[in-house]
Amino acid sequence: MERTSSSTAPVVRIVPWSDGDLELLRRANAPELMDHLGGPESEEQLMARHDRYVALSEDRTGRGRMYRIALTDGDGDEAVGTIGFWERTWRGQEVYETGWAVLPGYQGRGIAATAAVAVAEQARAEHKHRHLHAYPSVDNAASNAVCRKAGFTLLGMCDFEYPPGHVLLTNNWRLELAPESAP
């Protein structure tokens, strides 16, 4: 999946997560990227997350998929972040959730919003759930801006547990994936 965020920007691609993406996950575990998520994870937690990402990306049952965000400039791809979608039960309904991280040197260029639009297209193509939700911390101005730019609707604030045992005050953003008559 390729998208260009503007006429002068490099092409933003989302590439299915693979075994070779562990180092990107380590880079995305930086304190400044994990600040709104309870802090950096241990190496053991990162390995477990990487294994979950690989398994989710290999699963073709519609449970979701994880991606590496890559910039393509004609000379190849440069891994600049992570994004994905996965199933969750939210207030009694089955929905997809999404989340992302863009490495610090690449933030502020529209990469996350472009990747969020691309991941929404992938979630929509599954024809499984009606909504895609994102739950950024109310204090995470950048991720809330990504939601706005990607076309999500703000439903309000809510408490959200992530990681387990750590309750965050988040905004609940929702994007329609299918008409109301769909599942």
BELTAVEN-V185214 format. One record per helix or strand of 2 or more residues. SS is the DSSP state (h for helix, s for strand). FROM is the first residue (numbers start at 0). TO is the last residue. Records with the same first field share a line. If there is no record, write none. Layout:
SS: FROM-TO + FROM-TO
This chain:
s: 1-3 + 10-15 + 63-71 + 76-89 + 92-101 + 130-133 + 152-160 + 166-175
h: 18-26 + 30-36 + 42-57 + 103-105 + 110-124 + 140-148
